[in-house]
Amino acid sequence: MPTQKPVAERVALIDQKIEKKKREIAALEQQKNKLLHPVNMRTVMTKAKEAGMTPEEIAEKLGIEV
């Protein structure tokens, strides 16, 4: 006759599975966010300009000499 694991052990195993699924969901949410809000050069440049950066400052940050 097989013996069952103690309740506390079974609960711990379920908690581990829940945490694993939460991590998987978080990764999927991150992928979804990247698809819905893609980062492209135009977006980056717009945000930099909104932050008050000049083209020269942007080039300097990128290590580009113009």
Predicted model as a PDB file, atoms N, CA, C, CB and O in Angstrom, pLDDT in the B-factor column:
MODEL        1                                                                  
ATOM      1  N   MET A   1       0.845  -1.171   0.000  1.00 53.00           N  
ATOM      2  CA  MET A   1       0.000   0.000   0.000  1.00 53.00           C  
ATOM      3  C   MET A   1       0.899   1.247   0.000  1.00 53.00           C  
ATOM      4  CB  MET A   1      -0.966  -0.009   1.227  1.00 53.00           C  
ATOM      5  O   MET A   1       1.695   1.440   0.919  1.00 53.00           O  
ATOM      6  N   PRO A   2       0.766   2.097  -1.046  1.00 63.00           N  
ATOM      7  CA  PRO A   2       1.623   3.291  -1.118  1.00 63.00           C  
ATOM      8  C   PRO A   2       1.241   4.305  -0.045  1.00 63.00           C  
ATOM      9  CB  PRO A   2       1.527   3.940  -2.513  1.00 63.00           C  
ATOM     10  O   PRO A   2       0.070   4.490   0.287  1.00 63.00           O  
ATOM     11  N   THR A   3       2.267   4.948   0.479  1.00 75.00           N  
ATOM     12  CA  THR A   3       2.017   5.962   1.505  1.00 75.00           C  
ATOM     13  C   THR A   3       2.021   7.333   0.865  1.00 75.00           C  
ATOM     14  CB  THR A   3       3.069   5.888   2.636  1.00 75.00           C  
ATOM     15  O   THR A   3       2.801   7.607  -0.047  1.00 75.00           O  
ATOM     16  N   GLN A   4       1.149   8.183   1.347  1.00 85.00           N  
ATOM     17  CA  GLN A   4       1.083   9.546   0.830  1.00 85.00           C  
ATOM     18  C   GLN A   4       2.101  10.406   1.549  1.00 85.00           C  
ATOM     19  CB  GLN A   4      -0.336  10.135   0.989  1.00 85.00           C  
ATOM     20  O   GLN A   4       2.472  10.155   2.696  1.00 85.00           O  
ATOM     21  N   LYS A   5       2.542  11.435   0.831  1.00 87.00           N  
ATOM     22  CA  LYS A   5       3.458  12.391   1.438  1.00 87.00           C  
ATOM     23  C   LYS A   5       2.680  13.223   2.440  1.00 87.00           C  
ATOM     24  CB  LYS A   5       4.135  13.295   0.365  1.00 87.00           C  
ATOM     25  O   LYS A   5       1.472  13.411   2.292  1.00 87.00           O  
ATOM     26  N   PRO A   6       3.360  13.717   3.450  1.00 92.00           N  
ATOM     27  CA  PRO A   6       2.677  14.580   4.424  1.00 92.00           C  
ATOM     28  C   PRO A   6       2.103  15.816   3.732  1.00 92.00           C  
ATOM     29  CB  PRO A   6       3.651  15.002   5.555  1.00 92.00           C  
ATOM     30  O   PRO A   6       2.610  16.263   2.703  1.00 92.00           O  
ATOM     31  N   VAL A   7       1.049  16.350   4.313  1.00 93.00           N  
ATOM     32  CA  VAL A   7       0.356  17.495   3.732  1.00 93.00           C  
ATOM     33  C   VAL A   7       1.307  18.679   3.531  1.00 93.00           C  
ATOM     34  CB  VAL A   7      -0.820  17.909   4.623  1.00 93.00           C  
ATOM     35  O   VAL A   7       1.262  19.333   2.489  1.00 93.00           O  
ATOM     36  N   ALA A   8       2.150  18.957   4.497  1.00 94.00           N  
ATOM     37  CA  ALA A   8       3.072  20.093   4.399  1.00 94.00           C  
ATOM     38  C   ALA A   8       4.004  19.930   3.202  1.00 94.00           C  
ATOM     39  CB  ALA A   8       3.894  20.237   5.695  1.00 94.00           C  
ATOM     40  O   ALA A   8       4.314  20.905   2.518  1.00 94.00           O  
ATOM     41  N   GLU A   9       4.446  18.716   2.951  1.00 95.00           N  
ATOM     42  CA  GLU A   9       5.346  18.459   1.818  1.00 95.00           C  
ATOM     43  C   GLU A   9       4.600  18.641   0.493  1.00 95.00           C  
ATOM     44  CB  GLU A   9       5.941  17.027   1.906  1.00 95.00           C  
ATOM     45  O   GLU A   9       5.149  19.203  -0.455  1.00 95.00           O  
ATOM     46  N   ARG A  10       3.368  18.175   0.426  1.00 95.00           N  
ATOM     47  CA  ARG A  10       2.569  18.326  -0.791  1.00 95.00           C  
ATOM     48  C   ARG A  10       2.274  19.795  -1.056  1.00 95.00           C  
ATOM     49  CB  ARG A  10       1.255  17.532  -0.682  1.00 95.00           C  
ATOM     50  O   ARG A  10       2.311  20.239  -2.204  1.00 95.00           O  
ATOM     51  N   VAL A  11       1.980  20.556   0.001  1.00 97.00           N  
ATOM     52  CA  VAL A  11       1.729  21.989  -0.139  1.00 97.00           C  
ATOM     53  C   VAL A  11       2.987  22.697  -0.635  1.00 97.00           C  
ATOM     54  CB  VAL A  11       1.263  22.596   1.203  1.00 97.00           C  
ATOM     55  O   VAL A  11       2.902  23.581  -1.486  1.00 97.00           O  
ATOM     56  N   ALA A  12       4.148  22.318  -0.113  1.00 96.00           N  
ATOM     57  CA  ALA A  12       5.413  22.916  -0.529  1.00 96.00           C  
ATOM     58  C   ALA A  12       5.669  22.658  -2.016  1.00 96.00           C  
ATOM     59  CB  ALA A  12       6.573  22.360   0.318  1.00 96.00           C  
ATOM     60  O   ALA A  12       6.127  23.546  -2.735  1.00 96.00           O  
ATOM     61  N   LEU A  13       5.374  21.449  -2.467  1.00 96.00           N  
ATOM     62  CA  LEU A  13       5.554  21.125  -3.883  1.00 96.00           C  
ATOM     63  C   LEU A  13       4.624  21.962  -4.761  1.00 96.00           C  
ATOM     64  CB  LEU A  13       5.304  19.629  -4.124  1.00 96.00           C  
ATOM     65  O   LEU A  13       5.022  22.428  -5.828  1.00 96.00           O  
ATOM     66  N   ILE A  14       3.411  22.144  -4.317  1.00 97.00           N  
ATOM     67  CA  ILE A  14       2.452  22.963  -5.067  1.00 97.00           C  
ATOM     68  C   ILE A  14       2.928  24.413  -5.096  1.00 97.00           C  
ATOM     69  CB  ILE A  14       1.030  22.869  -4.439  1.00 97.00           C  
ATOM     70  O   ILE A  14       2.838  25.070  -6.133  1.00 97.00           O  
ATOM     71  N   ASP A  15       3.431  24.916  -3.973  1.00 98.00           N  
ATOM     72  CA  ASP A  15       3.952  26.285  -3.931  1.00 98.00           C  
ATOM     73  C   ASP A  15       5.114  26.465  -4.908  1.00 98.00           C  
ATOM     74  CB  ASP A  15       4.401  26.639  -2.508  1.00 98.00           C  
ATOM     75  O   ASP A  15       5.227  27.506  -5.555  1.00 98.00           O  
ATOM     76  N   GLN A  16       5.975  25.454  -5.013  1.00 98.00           N  
ATOM     77  CA  GLN A  16       7.087  25.517  -5.961  1.00 98.00           C  
ATOM     78  C   GLN A  16       6.570  25.605  -7.396  1.00 98.00           C  
ATOM     79  CB  GLN A  16       8.002  24.290  -5.800  1.00 98.00           C  
ATOM     80  O   GLN A  16       7.088  26.375  -8.206  1.00 98.00           O  
ATOM     81  N   LYS A  17       5.553  24.815  -7.700  1.00 98.00           N  
ATOM     82  CA  LYS A  17       4.974  24.832  -9.043  1.00 98.00           C  
ATOM     83  C   LYS A  17       4.331  26.183  -9.334  1.00 98.00           C  
ATOM     84  CB  LYS A  17       3.937  23.707  -9.200  1.00 98.00           C  
ATOM     85  O   LYS A  17       4.438  26.695 -10.448  1.00 98.00           O  
ATOM     86  N   ILE A  18       3.670  26.758  -8.344  1.00 98.00           N  
ATOM     87  CA  ILE A  18       3.036  28.078  -8.511  1.00 98.00           C  
ATOM     88  C   ILE A  18       4.101  29.130  -8.802  1.00 98.00           C  
ATOM     89  CB  ILE A  18       2.222  28.470  -7.239  1.00 98.00           C  
ATOM     90  O   ILE A  18       3.925  29.955  -9.698  1.00 98.00           O  
ATOM     91  N   GLU A  19       5.198  29.109  -8.061  1.00 98.00           N  
ATOM     92  CA  GLU A  19       6.276  30.084  -8.280  1.00 98.00           C  
ATOM     93  C   GLU A  19       6.874  29.941  -9.672  1.00 98.00           C  
ATOM     94  CB  GLU A  19       7.374  29.918  -7.222  1.00 98.00           C  
ATOM     95  O   GLU A  19       7.177  30.937 -10.329  1.00 98.00           O  
ATOM     96  N   LYS A  20       7.045  28.698 -10.122  1.00 98.00           N  
ATOM     97  CA  LYS A  20       7.577  28.462 -11.462  1.00 98.00           C  
ATOM     98  C   LYS A  20       6.643  29.057 -12.517  1.00 98.00           C  
ATOM     99  CB  LYS A  20       7.775  26.951 -11.710  1.00 98.00           C  
ATOM    100  O   LYS A  20       7.101  29.709 -13.455  1.00 98.00           O  
ATOM    101  N   LYS A  21       5.358  28.837 -12.370  1.00 98.00           N  
ATOM    102  CA  LYS A  21       4.385  29.359 -13.324  1.00 98.00           C  
ATOM    103  C   LYS A  21       4.354  30.889 -13.288  1.00 98.00           C  
ATOM    104  CB  LYS A  21       2.986  28.791 -13.026  1.00 98.00           C  
ATOM    105  O   LYS A  21       4.189  31.527 -14.328  1.00 98.00           O  
ATOM    106  N   LYS A  22       4.511  31.481 -12.104  1.00 98.00           N  
ATOM    107  CA  LYS A  22       4.547  32.944 -11.995  1.00 98.00           C  
ATOM    108  C   LYS A  22       5.735  33.506 -12.766  1.00 98.00           C  
ATOM    109  CB  LYS A  22       4.619  33.379 -10.515  1.00 98.00           C  
ATOM    110  O   LYS A  22       5.610  34.530 -13.438  1.00 98.00           O  
ATOM    111  N   ARG A  23       6.887  32.843 -12.675  1.00 98.00           N  
ATOM    112  CA  ARG A  23       8.071  33.287 -13.428  1.00 98.00           C  
ATOM    113  C   ARG A  23       7.822  33.166 -14.929  1.00 98.00           C  
ATOM    114  CB  ARG A  23       9.319  32.460 -13.024  1.00 98.00           C  
ATOM    115  O   ARG A  23       8.211  34.043 -15.700  1.00 98.00           O  
ATOM    116  N   GLU A  24       7.171  32.074 -15.341  1.00 98.00           N  
ATOM    117  CA  GLU A  24       6.864  31.878 -16.756  1.00 98.00           C  
ATOM    118  C   GLU A  24       5.902  32.958 -17.245  1.00 98.00           C  
ATOM    119  CB  GLU A  24       6.265  30.477 -16.994  1.00 98.00           C  
ATOM    120  O   GLU A  24       6.068  33.486 -18.344  1.00 98.00           O  
ATOM    121  N   ILE A  25       4.909  33.283 -16.443  1.00 98.00           N  
ATOM    122  CA  ILE A  25       3.947  34.322 -16.799  1.00 98.00           C  
ATOM    123  C   ILE A  25       4.642  35.677 -16.907  1.00 98.00           C  
ATOM    124  CB  ILE A  25       2.809  34.384 -15.762  1.00 98.00           C  
ATOM    125  O   ILE A  25       4.365  36.447 -17.826  1.00 98.00           O  
ATOM    126  N   ALA A  26       5.539  35.967 -15.976  1.00 97.00           N  
ATOM    127  CA  ALA A  26       6.275  37.237 -16.007  1.00 97.00           C  
ATOM    128  C   ALA A  26       7.091  37.352 -17.294  1.00 97.00           C  
ATOM    129  CB  ALA A  26       7.202  37.360 -14.774  1.00 97.00           C  
ATOM    130  O   ALA A  26       7.145  38.423 -17.899  1.00 97.00           O  
ATOM    131  N   ALA A  27       7.721  36.261 -17.713  1.00 97.00           N  
ATOM    132  CA  ALA A  27       8.510  36.268 -18.941  1.00 97.00           C  
ATOM    133  C   ALA A  27       7.603  36.505 -20.150  1.00 97.00           C  
ATOM    134  CB  ALA A  27       9.284  34.939 -19.098  1.00 97.00           C  
ATOM    135  O   ALA A  27       7.961  37.249 -21.063  1.00 97.00           O  
ATOM    136  N   LEU A  28       6.439  35.877 -20.151  1.00 98.00           N  
ATOM    137  CA  LEU A  28       5.492  36.072 -21.248  1.00 98.00           C  
ATOM    138  C   LEU A  28       4.962  37.505 -21.275  1.00 98.00           C  
ATOM    139  CB  LEU A  28       4.328  35.085 -21.127  1.00 98.00           C  
ATOM    140  O   LEU A  28       4.799  38.085 -22.348  1.00 98.00           O  
ATOM    141  N   GLU A  29       4.694  38.075 -20.106  1.00 97.00           N  
ATOM    142  CA  GLU A  29       4.238  39.462 -20.030  1.00 97.00           C  
ATOM    143  C   GLU A  29       5.302  40.403 -20.599  1.00 97.00           C  
ATOM    144  CB  GLU A  29       3.905  39.846 -18.568  1.00 97.00           C  
ATOM    145  O   GLU A  29       4.980  41.372 -21.286  1.00 97.00           O  
ATOM    146  N   GLN A  30       6.562  40.112 -20.309  1.00 96.00           N  
ATOM    147  CA  GLN A  30       7.659  40.933 -20.815  1.00 96.00           C  
ATOM    148  C   GLN A  30       7.727  40.846 -22.340  1.00 96.00           C  
ATOM    149  CB  GLN A  30       9.000  40.492 -20.191  1.00 96.00           C  
ATOM    150  O   GLN A  30       7.921  41.862 -23.008  1.00 96.00           O  
ATOM    151  N   GLN A  31       7.571  39.648 -22.892  1.00 96.00           N  
ATOM    152  CA  GLN A  31       7.565  39.471 -24.342  1.00 96.00           C  
ATOM    153  C   GLN A  31       6.401  40.246 -24.962  1.00 96.00           C  
ATOM    154  CB  GLN A  31       7.473  37.970 -24.707  1.00 96.00           C  
ATOM    155  O   GLN A  31       6.564  40.915 -25.982  1.00 96.00           O  
ATOM    156  N   LYS A  32       5.234  40.150 -24.340  1.00 96.00           N  
ATOM    157  CA  LYS A  32       4.042  40.852 -24.826  1.00 96.00           C  
ATOM    158  C   LYS A  32       4.279  42.356 -24.822  1.00 96.00           C  
ATOM    159  CB  LYS A  32       2.809  40.502 -23.963  1.00 96.00           C  
ATOM    160  O   LYS A  32       3.919  43.047 -25.775  1.00 96.00           O  
ATOM    161  N   ASN A  33       4.883  42.865 -23.752  1.00 93.00           N  
ATOM    162  CA  ASN A  33       5.143  44.293 -23.636  1.00 93.00           C  
ATOM    163  C   ASN A  33       6.095  44.769 -24.734  1.00 93.00           C  
ATOM    164  CB  ASN A  33       5.723  44.617 -22.257  1.00 93.00           C  
ATOM    165  O   ASN A  33       5.915  45.852 -25.290  1.00 93.00           O  
ATOM    166  N   LYS A  34       7.109  43.952 -25.044  1.00 91.00           N  
ATOM    167  CA  LYS A  34       8.047  44.307 -26.107  1.00 91.00           C  
ATOM    168  C   LYS A  34       7.344  44.363 -27.458  1.00 91.00           C  
ATOM    169  CB  LYS A  34       9.204  43.305 -26.156  1.00 91.00           C  
ATOM    170  O   LYS A  34       7.659  45.215 -28.289  1.00 91.00           O  
ATOM    171  N   LEU A  35       6.399  43.465 -27.679  1.00 93.00           N  
ATOM    172  CA  LEU A  35       5.652  43.459 -28.940  1.00 93.00           C  
ATOM    173  C   LEU A  35       4.722  44.659 -29.038  1.00 93.00           C  
ATOM    174  CB  LEU A  35       4.849  42.166 -29.077  1.00 93.00           C  
ATOM    175  O   LEU A  35       4.581  45.259 -30.104  1.00 93.00           O  
ATOM    176  N   LEU A  36       4.088  45.006 -27.925  1.00 92.00           N  
ATOM    177  CA  LEU A  36       3.144  46.118 -27.934  1.00 92.00           C  
ATOM    178  C   LEU A  36       3.837  47.475 -27.935  1.00 92.00           C  
ATOM    179  CB  LEU A  36       2.227  46.020 -26.743  1.00 92.00           C  
ATOM    180  O   LEU A  36       3.279  48.456 -28.425  1.00 92.00           O  
ATOM    181  N   HIS A  37       5.041  47.536 -27.393  1.00 87.00           N  
ATOM    182  CA  HIS A  37       5.777  48.796 -27.289  1.00 87.00           C  
ATOM    183  C   HIS A  37       7.202  48.609 -27.802  1.00 87.00           C  
ATOM    184  CB  HIS A  37       5.790  49.307 -25.826  1.00 87.00           C  
ATOM    185  O   HIS A  37       8.158  48.613 -27.026  1.00 87.00           O  
ATOM    186  N   PRO A  38       7.333  48.444 -29.127  1.00 85.00           N  
ATOM    187  CA  PRO A  38       8.671  48.202 -29.665  1.00 85.00           C  
ATOM    188  C   PRO A  38       9.572  49.425 -29.515  1.00 85.00           C  
ATOM    189  CB  PRO A  38       8.582  47.802 -31.133  1.00 85.00           C  
ATOM    190  O   PRO A  38       9.108  50.565 -29.552  1.00 85.00           O  
ATOM    191  N   VAL A  39      10.838  49.171 -29.349  1.00 86.00           N  
ATOM    192  CA  VAL A  39      11.821  50.245 -29.249  1.00 86.00           C  
ATOM    193  C   VAL A  39      12.492  50.365 -30.612  1.00 86.00           C  
ATOM    194  CB  VAL A  39      12.876  49.970 -28.104  1.00 86.00           C  
ATOM    195  O   VAL A  39      13.083  49.411 -31.118  1.00 86.00           O  
ATOM    196  N   ASN A  40      12.389  51.542 -31.188  1.00 89.00           N  
ATOM    197  CA  ASN A  40      13.083  51.781 -32.440  1.00 89.00           C  
ATOM    198  C   ASN A  40      13.836  53.104 -32.340  1.00 89.00           C  
ATOM    199  CB  ASN A  40      12.090  51.792 -33.635  1.00 89.00           C  
ATOM    200  O   ASN A  40      13.684  53.838 -31.363  1.00 89.00           O  
ATOM    201  N   MET A  41      14.620  53.396 -33.318  1.00 88.00           N  
ATOM    202  CA  MET A  41      15.485  54.567 -33.268  1.00 88.00           C  
ATOM    203  C   MET A  41      14.664  55.858 -33.151  1.00 88.00           C  
ATOM    204  CB  MET A  41      16.376  54.618 -34.515  1.00 88.00           C  
ATOM    205  O   MET A  41      15.041  56.773 -32.418  1.00 88.00           O  
ATOM    206  N   ARG A  42      13.561  55.924 -33.863  1.00 89.00           N  
ATOM    207  CA  ARG A  42      12.730  57.131 -33.813  1.00 89.00           C  
ATOM    208  C   ARG A  42      12.213  57.370 -32.395  1.00 89.00           C  
ATOM    209  CB  ARG A  42      11.547  57.015 -34.797  1.00 89.00           C  
ATOM    210  O   ARG A  42      12.231  58.501 -31.910  1.00 89.00           O  
ATOM    211  N   THR A  43      11.760  56.321 -31.740  1.00 87.00           N  
ATOM    212  CA  THR A  43      11.249  56.432 -30.369  1.00 87.00           C  
ATOM    213  C   THR A  43      12.351  56.898 -29.425  1.00 87.00           C  
ATOM    214  CB  THR A  43      10.673  55.080 -29.890  1.00 87.00           C  
ATOM    215  O   THR A  43      12.135  57.769 -28.583  1.00 87.00           O  
ATOM    216  N   VAL A  44      13.527  56.313 -29.575  1.00 88.00           N  
ATOM    217  CA  VAL A  44      14.657  56.670 -28.712  1.00 88.00           C  
ATOM    218  C   VAL A  44      15.022  58.136 -28.907  1.00 88.00           C  
ATOM    219  CB  VAL A  44      15.881  55.768 -29.005  1.00 88.00           C  
ATOM    220  O   VAL A  44      15.220  58.865 -27.936  1.00 88.00           O  
ATOM    221  N   MET A  45      15.108  58.564 -30.151  1.00 89.00           N  
ATOM    222  CA  MET A  45      15.478  59.948 -30.435  1.00 89.00           C  
ATOM    223  C   MET A  45      14.415  60.913 -29.910  1.00 89.00           C  
ATOM    224  CB  MET A  45      15.679  60.150 -31.946  1.00 89.00           C  
ATOM    225  O   MET A  45      14.751  61.962 -29.362  1.00 89.00           O  
ATOM    226  N   THR A  46      13.161  60.575 -30.069  1.00 90.00           N  
ATOM    227  CA  THR A  46      12.079  61.422 -29.564  1.00 90.00           C  
ATOM    228  C   THR A  46      12.166  61.563 -28.051  1.00 90.00           C  
ATOM    229  CB  THR A  46      10.712  60.849 -29.963  1.00 90.00           C  
ATOM    230  O   THR A  46      12.053  62.666 -27.518  1.00 90.00           O  
ATOM    231  N   LYS A  47      12.368  60.437 -27.357  1.00 90.00           N  
ATOM    232  CA  LYS A  47      12.467  60.465 -25.897  1.00 90.00           C  
ATOM    233  C   LYS A  47      13.682  61.284 -25.445  1.00 90.00           C  
ATOM    234  CB  LYS A  47      12.556  59.031 -25.340  1.00 90.00           C  
ATOM    235  O   LYS A  47      13.606  62.022 -24.464  1.00 90.00           O  
ATOM    236  N   ALA A  48      14.806  61.149 -26.167  1.00 91.00           N  
ATOM    237  CA  ALA A  48      16.004  61.905 -25.821  1.00 91.00           C  
ATOM    238  C   ALA A  48      15.758  63.404 -25.993  1.00 91.00           C  
ATOM    239  CB  ALA A  48      17.197  61.454 -26.685  1.00 91.00           C  
ATOM    240  O   ALA A  48      16.174  64.208 -25.160  1.00 91.00           O  
ATOM    241  N   LYS A  49      15.086  63.767 -27.069  1.00 91.00           N  
ATOM    242  CA  LYS A  49      14.776  65.179 -27.304  1.00 91.00           C  
ATOM    243  C   LYS A  49      13.811  65.702 -26.247  1.00 91.00           C  
ATOM    244  CB  LYS A  49      14.181  65.375 -28.708  1.00 91.00           C  
ATOM    245  O   LYS A  49      13.952  66.830 -25.775  1.00 91.00           O  
ATOM    246  N   GLU A  50      12.824  64.876 -25.873  1.00 93.00           N  
ATOM    247  CA  GLU A  50      11.867  65.271 -24.829  1.00 93.00           C  
ATOM    248  C   GLU A  50      12.584  65.468 -23.493  1.00 93.00           C  
ATOM    249  CB  GLU A  50      10.748  64.208 -24.684  1.00 93.00           C  
ATOM    250  O   GLU A  50      12.177  66.292 -22.675  1.00 93.00           O  
ATOM    251  N   ALA A  51      13.653  64.701 -23.284  1.00 93.00           N  
ATOM    252  CA  ALA A  51      14.420  64.822 -22.047  1.00 93.00           C  
ATOM    253  C   ALA A  51      15.352  66.040 -22.089  1.00 93.00           C  
ATOM    254  CB  ALA A  51      15.233  63.543 -21.801  1.00 93.00           C  
ATOM    255  O   ALA A  51      16.063  66.322 -21.125  1.00 93.00           O  
ATOM    256  N   GLY A  52      15.337  66.752 -23.215  1.00 94.00           N  
ATOM    257  CA  GLY A  52      16.126  67.968 -23.315  1.00 94.00           C  
ATOM    258  C   GLY A  52      17.536  67.762 -23.836  1.00 94.00           C  
ATOM    259  O   GLY A  52      18.364  68.669 -23.753  1.00 94.00           O  
ATOM    260  N   MET A  53      17.818  66.591 -24.368  1.00 92.00           N  
ATOM    261  CA  MET A  53      19.159  66.331 -24.887  1.00 92.00           C  
ATOM    262  C   MET A  53      19.302  66.932 -26.280  1.00 92.00           C  
ATOM    263  CB  MET A  53      19.451  64.812 -24.921  1.00 92.00           C  
ATOM    264  O   MET A  53      18.373  66.902 -27.087  1.00 92.00           O  
ATOM    265  N   THR A  54      20.475  67.475 -26.541  1.00 90.00           N  
ATOM    266  CA  THR A  54      20.762  68.011 -27.871  1.00 90.00           C  
ATOM    267  C   THR A  54      21.337  66.881 -28.724  1.00 90.00           C  
ATOM    268  CB  THR A  54      21.757  69.230 -27.797  1.00 90.00           C  
ATOM    269  O   THR A  54      21.787  65.867 -28.191  1.00 90.00           O  
ATOM    270  N   PRO A  55      21.323  67.055 -30.052  1.00 88.00           N  
ATOM    271  CA  PRO A  55      21.922  66.031 -30.910  1.00 88.00           C  
ATOM    272  C   PRO A  55      23.392  65.775 -30.561  1.00 88.00           C  
ATOM    273  CB  PRO A  55      21.803  66.443 -32.374  1.00 88.00           C  
ATOM    274  O   PRO A  55      23.868  64.643 -30.644  1.00 88.00           O  
ATOM    275  N   GLU A  56      24.098  66.827 -30.176  1.00 90.00           N  
ATOM    276  CA  GLU A  56      25.509  66.675 -29.805  1.00 90.00           C  
ATOM    277  C   GLU A  56      25.649  65.814 -28.547  1.00 90.00           C  
ATOM    278  CB  GLU A  56      26.159  68.058 -29.579  1.00 90.00           C  
ATOM    279  O   GLU A  56      26.536  64.964 -28.464  1.00 90.00           O  
ATOM    280  N   GLU A  57      24.768  66.040 -27.574  1.00 90.00           N  
ATOM    281  CA  GLU A  57      24.806  65.242 -26.339  1.00 90.00           C  
ATOM    282  C   GLU A  57      24.499  63.776 -26.628  1.00 90.00           C  
ATOM    283  CB  GLU A  57      23.805  65.797 -25.307  1.00 90.00           C  
ATOM    284  O   GLU A  57      25.126  62.875 -26.070  1.00 90.00           O  
ATOM    285  N   ILE A  58      23.541  63.555 -27.493  1.00 88.00           N  
ATOM    286  CA  ILE A  58      23.174  62.183 -27.855  1.00 88.00           C  
ATOM    287  C   ILE A  58      24.359  61.494 -28.524  1.00 88.00           C  
ATOM    288  CB  ILE A  58      21.935  62.170 -28.793  1.00 88.00           C  
ATOM    289  O   ILE A  58      24.693  60.357 -28.190  1.00 88.00           O  
ATOM    290  N   ALA A  59      24.989  62.184 -29.468  1.00 89.00           N  
ATOM    291  CA  ALA A  59      26.155  61.622 -30.157  1.00 89.00           C  
ATOM    292  C   ALA A  59      27.275  61.325 -29.162  1.00 89.00           C  
ATOM    293  CB  ALA A  59      26.657  62.590 -31.250  1.00 89.00           C  
ATOM    294  O   ALA A  59      27.921  60.280 -29.244  1.00 89.00           O  
ATOM    295  N   GLU A  60      27.503  62.243 -28.226  1.00 90.00           N  
ATOM    296  CA  GLU A  60      28.555  62.056 -27.221  1.00 90.00           C  
ATOM    297  C   GLU A  60      28.271  60.816 -26.376  1.00 90.00           C  
ATOM    298  CB  GLU A  60      28.671  63.306 -26.314  1.00 90.00           C  
ATOM    299  O   GLU A  60      29.174  60.019 -26.119  1.00 90.00           O  
ATOM    300  N   LYS A  61      27.013  60.649 -25.941  1.00 88.00           N  
ATOM    301  CA  LYS A  61      26.640  59.478 -25.135  1.00 88.00           C  
ATOM    302  C   LYS A  61      26.873  58.176 -25.896  1.00 88.00           C  
ATOM    303  CB  LYS A  61      25.171  59.573 -24.708  1.00 88.00           C  
ATOM    304  O   LYS A  61      27.234  57.153 -25.314  1.00 88.00           O  
ATOM    305  N   LEU A  62      26.660  58.236 -27.213  1.00 86.00           N  
ATOM    306  CA  LEU A  62      26.832  57.041 -28.042  1.00 86.00           C  
ATOM    307  C   LEU A  62      28.287  56.827 -28.447  1.00 86.00           C  
ATOM    308  CB  LEU A  62      25.964  57.139 -29.285  1.00 86.00           C  
ATOM    309  O   LEU A  62      28.639  55.793 -29.014  1.00 86.00           O  
ATOM    310  N   GLY A  63      29.115  57.801 -28.154  1.00 91.00           N  
ATOM    311  CA  GLY A  63      30.523  57.683 -28.521  1.00 91.00           C  
ATOM    312  C   GLY A  63      30.748  57.927 -29.998  1.00 91.00           C  
ATOM    313  O   GLY A  63      31.679  57.387 -30.595  1.00 91.00           O  
ATOM    314  N   ILE A  64      29.877  58.756 -30.590  1.00 88.00           N  
ATOM    315  CA  ILE A  64      29.967  59.048 -32.025  1.00 88.00           C  
ATOM    316  C   ILE A  64      30.526  60.468 -32.177  1.00 88.00           C  
ATOM    317  CB  ILE A  64      28.555  58.906 -32.736  1.00 88.00           C  
ATOM    318  O   ILE A  64      30.094  61.408 -31.510  1.00 88.00           O  
ATOM    319  N   GLU A  65      31.492  60.581 -33.071  1.00 84.00           N  
ATOM    320  CA  GLU A  65      32.053  61.895 -33.320  1.00 84.00           C  
ATOM    321  C   GLU A  65      31.482  62.425 -34.620  1.00 84.00           C  
ATOM    322  CB  GLU A  65      33.598  61.848 -33.370  1.00 84.00           C  
ATOM    323  O   GLU A  65      31.611  61.793 -35.669  1.00 84.00           O  
ATOM    324  N   VAL A  66      30.843  63.599 -34.546  1.00 77.00           N  
ATOM    325  CA  VAL A  66      30.261  64.212 -35.748  1.00 77.00           C  
ATOM    326  C   VAL A  66      30.873  65.554 -36.040  1.00 77.00           C  
ATOM    327  CB  VAL A  66      28.763  64.362 -35.601  1.00 77.00           C  
ATOM    328  O   VAL A  66      30.499  66.205 -37.015  1.00 77.00           O  
TER     329      VAL A  66                                                      
ENDMDL                                                                          
END                                                                             
